[in-house]
Amino acid sequence: MSSKNGSFNGSALEWYCSEYQINEVESEEDLFKSIKKHWFSFYDDRKLSQLYNKSKFLDDTGNKNLKTKDKDLGDFFPKISNKFPVQLLLINILKDAVFDFGYADNDSLLEIEYKRYGDFKIINSVKQKNKVLQLKFNDVGETTEAKLFLRYVGKDGNEKNRFVSHKLLAGNSDRSVGNSEEVLDQFRTIANFWYPHIEELFGNKTGKSQKNETKEPTQKANKININKEKSNKTTHNNKKYRFVFNGYGGEVAEGIISKEAYDYWEDKQSELQEYLFSSKKEKYEKENSVPTKAKFPGAWNQRKDIVHSSGVEKSGENYLIIEELDKNGNLLKSWKNIKLDRGSLEKAGITDNELGEYDADHEKVNNKTYIYAQSLNKGSWSSSVVDLKEDLDLSKLVFNVIIVEGWILITNLIYNNKIEIDLEEESENKSQSAQVLKG
C-alpha cells in the first residue's frame, strides 16, 4: 500500500506498569521492595508509546500536516480491580519524538485510534484506507517529565492516584543509581508516606503508620509551644551558628478551581503547564480560544487557598551545612555535612514537626477540583546568624515540614522549642509543573 514516507513529530511516553495483590504490599517494607523492583523492571522492560497530544503527522515533504480522524478507545492501562487493587506506574515524557511511517496518499484521512491515561492520549494504531500503518522509531529528544505513580481503589470505589516527580529518572539510563544510598532512601520515604493510604483502605492495621491529623500551615510552628527569641538578637558571649541547606527545593501552591476549568484542562495538562507559567497568557488564551471559566489570570502561584509554601526538599540528595562562628561572625569551623535522608537525620538526632499534609484526601478538596503547581529550584537555603546560650545540641533542632502531593519541604527550623530560624533562598529554577486534580 505504502507509496510515500512521512513522519510523526511529537512526544513519546516511556512507561512500565506493575500490578499487585493486596497480600504483596502488606507493610511499608513490602511497598519499598516493590518500588525498588519496579525501578529495575522499568529499565529492563520499559515500553515506548507515541503520544497524540499536540503531535503532527507530516507528509513526505516534511511540511504539510496530514488530516486525521480520531477515535477514543478508552483506558490505556489496566483498570484497578479487586484482584489487583494496587498499581505502580513509572513514566518518562520524551519531547521531540520522531517516528517514520509509510502511507498511501496525502488526501485520505489518517484514522488515529488512541487510548487515554489522565491528560495523555496514547496512540493505539494509525490507519489509512483501513490499512494499519507501522510507526517506526527514528529519534527521541530529552526527558521533560518523570513521575512515579501509585494507583489504588479508594474507599468510594473510585481510582486514586498519588505521584512524585522523579528527578533521578530524567535523562538517566544508569540502572546502578537505583542501588545508591540516596535513591534507596527516597524509595523508603515514598513508601512511608504512601503506605498509610493502602493500610487504611484495606484494613491492614499494623500500627507502623498512622496518618497525621492535618494542620494548617503557617509561618509559625503550630505544634510546638514556642516562647520565641529573635534569632538576630546579639549576645557576644553566646555561641553563633549559621544553617545552610544545599540542593533542591522550591515553591508549591494548590487552589480550588471550577469544574469547568477542570473539564477543560483535564486532557490538556501538558498545555496547562505551558499556559500557567507563560508571561504571555492573553496571547495563549486568544490563540487557543480558552473559555473564560478556564482562564487562570495572574501569576502561577496565585491560586493558593488550599496551601502555598516554599522551602528545601527533604531528601537524600540534599544536605545541611552547619557553620560555627566567633563573636565577630568569623568562621571557626564547618560541621560535617548532614544528608537530609531519614537515617542520617535520625543518627544526628534531628526531628520533624509536620505542619500539614495536602493531597486528594485533604478535607479542603473533598468532592472538589483543584490545581497543583510546582516550581523546582536548585540552590541554597540559609539562615541568618543564630546566637545560642549553649553549644549547639542537634537533638534540640526541629525541622518544620509540609507535605504537598508527596513533596516534603522544610520550611524553617525551631531550636530548643523557642528560637525560630527562618531560611532565605538563593536558587535558580530547574523545572515547573502543573496538574488539575480531583479530591
PyMOL commands that set and color helices and strands:
alter all, ss='L'
color gray80, all
select helices_A, chain A and resi 22-24+28-45+175-179+181-202+259-265+269-276+281-288+292-294+342-348+363-365+394-396
alter helices_A, ss='H'
color red, helices_A
select strands_A, chain A and resi 4-20+47-50+56-58+68-75+86-103+110-117+120-128+131-133+136-139+143-153+159-165+239-257+307-313+319-325+331-334+338-339+351-358+369-382+386-388+397-404+407-415+419-421+424-438
alter strands_A, ss='S'
color yellow, strands_A
deselect
rebuild
show_as cartoon
